[in-house]
Structure formats: structure tokens, C-alpha cells
Amino acid sequence: MVEVLKYDLVIIGSGLAGLRAAFEAARVSQGKIRIAVLSKVHAMRSHSVSAEGGASAVLYPKETGDSLDLHAYDTVKGSDFLADQDAVELLVQEAPKEIIFMDHLGVPWSRDEKGRILQRPFGGMSIPRTTFAQDKSGFFLMSTLYDNVLRFDNVEMLHEHFVTSLLMDHGVFKGVTAIDLRTGEFKVILAKAGIIATGGNGRVYKFTTMAWSSTGDGYSLAYRAGIPLKDMEFPQFHPTA
Ligand SMILES: Cc1cc2nc3c(=O)[nH]c(=O)nc-3n(C[C@H](O)[C@H](O)[C@H](O)COP(=O)(O)OP(=O)(O)OC[C@H]3O[C@@H](n4cnc5c(N)ncnc54)[C@H](O)[C@@H]3O)c2cc1C
């Protein structure tokens, strides 16, 4: 008998994107919905733990002369004017709020002697705006988010569950199929909504600094379910390989 599990929301992926989505869904729903986070590795082994450098945000516009417009301009210029500018606008607007939110959640951002969150320059920035936690930004963000997601009783972590397909009925998401890698058991996981947060596909290439798990499964799951993929010609090679 195939085990059938039922949730309201299923999130595929437990990197920074998946855990942040889980936290927000749990917070907004105030315990009223059942959420499952599926990950083919243990959550804390998701690729995000290896991000080092930090995240850009305009934190001190008055003191530094930085602005959301300048952050957006630097980002669009850095993309050779090919970036989706609506997405850039949203990114720069949300970034400062997100840095402060993660600060309140407990991320130990590096600070100056006055206790203010430090920022440093990264490539393409007209004003230093990279916020960081030593050289382990991804690890600290992940451990803080993971600890906080575990506080919600309505979020279930299904570690080492490999999602093999999306279940669709006439274009409507119904759930996923997965293999429990610890037992080899095949499971059907039904849900009213799904979020794909399966990270990048660096391992498709011969040279990459991404984790062995970054194999682009999410793209394939979505593509096979008839969901369009966008900007597939723009993988990120970081830092350089
Ligand atoms: C060396 C390095 C340094 C970096 N430094 C920075 C930095 O300083 N700042 C920055 O902004 N970015 C940085 N990046 C980029 C950043 O790490 C990634 O963009 C980010 O971590 C992606 O997060 P994610 O949540 O989308 O995916 P991931 O963290 O890759 O998580 C993907 C999740 O999906 C799950 N998954 C995948 N397929 C399946 C499946 N079939 N079934 C079930 N689960 C599945 C995995 O188990 C995992 O939990 C760096 C990247 C590298 C390589």
C-alpha cells in the first residue's frame, strides 16, 4: 500500500527560499493550515548553507547617499540591462525589510564598533551595501530560519524525501510523489497548494561551486508538469569556476 499524506501547502525545498516561505506561510496562517517542507537532503545540508558573502540592501540612505533607485540601477547595469526590471524593483524594496526581519529573528550580522549592522562593497556597487555575517552568511541565515520554522507546530519537515513528480489535474496542482530515501518507500503527498524552491542547476555543468544536490530537479518537475520556465539561459556561476 502506498502511503498517502495530506497537507494544505507543500513546499519542495528547504534552502533559504523554502524555509523563508514556510516561515511566512506558518506566521500568516496562524496555525490554521498544515504545511510540509520536503527536502531530498536534510534541511541543513541544503546548498544555501554554503553562501558566504552576504546580501545587498539599502540600510543607511541618509548617511551614505544610497537609495533604492541606485541599488536598482546597479543591479540592472550589472545584468547588462537584461534583468527583469519589475523583479529588480521588488527585490530592492524588500531587501532592507528582510535584513532587519532576519536581524530580529536572530541572525548575527557583523557589526561596527557602535553595534550597527556593517556593510561592505561587492562587485558593481556604487556604494557598499553588502550585509554579511562573517564569511558564513548563508549558514547563519539557514540555522536561524531553521530554528524558527521548527517553532511552528503546523510545519512538518520531511527530510530526505526526493520529489519525483508534480501531480496535476487539468493544469491544477494536486500534490507530489516522493521517495523516502531512508526507507526507499514511495509516497503520495496531496496538497491544495505547492511552492517549488528547489534551487539551481549548477551540477549540470562541468565546473561549478554549487552543492552536489544542485541538479535542477525543480526545473524538470515543473517542465514535465507543463509549467513554463523563464530565463533558462542565465545560470549563475558563483564565485568563478
Ligand atoms: C560558493 C557560493 C557562494 C554563494 N554566496 C552567495 C552570497 O554571498 N550571497 C547570495 O545572495 N548568494 C550566494 N550564492 C548563491 C546562493 O547560495 C543561492 O542562490 C541560494 O542558496 C539558493 O537558495 P535556494 O533556497 O533557492 O536553493 P538551495 O539552497 O539550493 O535549496 C534547494 C532545496 O531544494 C531541495 N530539492 C531539490 N530538488 C529536490 C527534489 N527533487 N526533491 C526534494 N527536494 C529537492 C534541496 O534538498 C534543498 O533543500 C552563493 C553560491 C555559491 C555556489
PDBQT file of the ligand as one rigid body, heavy atoms in Angstrom, charges set to zero:
ROOT
HETATM    1  C1  LIG A 301      30.059  29.217  -3.286  1.00  0.00    +0.000 C 
HETATM    2  C2  LIG A 301      28.775  30.013  -3.343  1.00  0.00    +0.000 A 
HETATM    3  C3  LIG A 301      28.659  31.173  -2.599  1.00  0.00    +0.000 A 
HETATM    4  C4  LIG A 301      27.488  31.930  -2.667  1.00  0.00    +0.000 A 
HETATM    5  N1  LIG A 301      27.397  33.090  -1.946  1.00  0.00    +0.000 NA
HETATM    6  C5  LIG A 301      26.288  33.859  -2.035  1.00  0.00    +0.000 A 
HETATM    7  C6  LIG A 301      26.200  35.088  -1.336  1.00  0.00    +0.000 A 
HETATM    8  O1  LIG A 301      27.115  35.500  -0.651  1.00  0.00    +0.000 OA
HETATM    9  N2  LIG A 301      25.063  35.802  -1.436  1.00  0.00    +0.000 N 
HETATM   10  C7  LIG A 301      23.997  35.371  -2.206  1.00  0.00    +0.000 A 
HETATM   11  O2  LIG A 301      22.983  36.063  -2.264  1.00  0.00    +0.000 OA
HETATM   12  N3  LIG A 301      24.060  34.204  -2.894  1.00  0.00    +0.000 NA
HETATM   13  C8  LIG A 301      25.179  33.456  -2.833  1.00  0.00    +0.000 A 
HETATM   14  N4  LIG A 301      25.244  32.285  -3.540  1.00  0.00    +0.000 N 
HETATM   15  C9  LIG A 301      24.042  31.832  -4.237  1.00  0.00    +0.000 C 
HETATM   16  C10 LIG A 301      23.077  31.214  -3.213  1.00  0.00    +0.000 C 
HETATM   17  O3  LIG A 301      23.777  30.252  -2.438  1.00  0.00    +0.000 OA
HETATM   18  C11 LIG A 301      21.882  30.544  -3.873  1.00  0.00    +0.000 C 
HETATM   19  O4  LIG A 301      21.293  31.415  -4.810  1.00  0.00    +0.000 OA
HETATM   20  C12 LIG A 301      20.821  30.197  -2.817  1.00  0.00    +0.000 C 
HETATM   21  O5  LIG A 301      21.405  29.484  -1.748  1.00  0.00    +0.000 OA
HETATM   22  C13 LIG A 301      19.687  29.374  -3.416  1.00  0.00    +0.000 C 
HETATM   23  O6  LIG A 301      18.771  29.104  -2.371  1.00  0.00    +0.000 OA
HETATM   24  P1  LIG A 301      17.512  28.182  -2.640  1.00  0.00    +0.000 P 
HETATM   25  O7  LIG A 301      16.728  28.112  -1.381  1.00  0.00    +0.000 OA
HETATM   26  O8  LIG A 301      16.829  28.673  -3.870  1.00  0.00    +0.000 OA
HETATM   27  O9  LIG A 301      18.123  26.735  -3.017  1.00  0.00    +0.000 OA
HETATM   28  P2  LIG A 301      19.030  25.677  -2.227  1.00  0.00    +0.000 P 
HETATM   29  O10 LIG A 301      19.656  26.201  -1.002  1.00  0.00    +0.000 OA
HETATM   30  O11 LIG A 301      19.895  25.059  -3.275  1.00  0.00    +0.000 OA
HETATM   31  O12 LIG A 301      17.973  24.627  -1.749  1.00  0.00    +0.000 OA
HETATM   32  C14 LIG A 301      17.333  23.768  -2.662  1.00  0.00    +0.000 C 
HETATM   33  C15 LIG A 301      16.472  22.821  -1.856  1.00  0.00    +0.000 C 
HETATM   34  O13 LIG A 301      15.683  22.059  -2.741  1.00  0.00    +0.000 OA
HETATM   35  C16 LIG A 301      15.724  20.696  -2.350  1.00  0.00    +0.000 C 
HETATM   36  N5  LIG A 301      15.465  19.873  -3.516  1.00  0.00    +0.000 N 
HETATM   37  C17 LIG A 301      15.992  19.978  -4.764  1.00  0.00    +0.000 A 
HETATM   38  N6  LIG A 301      15.470  19.025  -5.582  1.00  0.00    +0.000 NA
HETATM   39  C18 LIG A 301      14.596  18.310  -4.822  1.00  0.00    +0.000 A 
HETATM   40  C19 LIG A 301      13.773  17.190  -5.070  1.00  0.00    +0.000 A 
HETATM   41  N7  LIG A 301      13.711  16.587  -6.276  1.00  0.00    +0.000 N 
HETATM   42  N8  LIG A 301      13.022  16.707  -4.064  1.00  0.00    +0.000 NA
HETATM   43  C20 LIG A 301      13.056  17.284  -2.830  1.00  0.00    +0.000 A 
HETATM   44  N9  LIG A 301      13.837  18.341  -2.532  1.00  0.00    +0.000 NA
HETATM   45  C21 LIG A 301      14.589  18.840  -3.515  1.00  0.00    +0.000 A 
HETATM   46  C22 LIG A 301      17.113  20.509  -1.739  1.00  0.00    +0.000 C 
HETATM   47  O14 LIG A 301      17.147  19.396  -0.874  1.00  0.00    +0.000 OA
HETATM   48  C23 LIG A 301      17.266  21.834  -0.994  1.00  0.00    +0.000 C 
HETATM   49  O15 LIG A 301      16.661  21.756   0.263  1.00  0.00    +0.000 OA
HETATM   50  C24 LIG A 301      26.407  31.511  -3.494  1.00  0.00    +0.000 A 
HETATM   51  C25 LIG A 301      26.524  30.337  -4.217  1.00  0.00    +0.000 A 
HETATM   52  C26 LIG A 301      27.718  29.606  -4.169  1.00  0.00    +0.000 A 
HETATM   53  C27 LIG A 301      27.827  28.369  -5.012  1.00  0.00    +0.000 C 
ENDROOT
TORSDOF 0
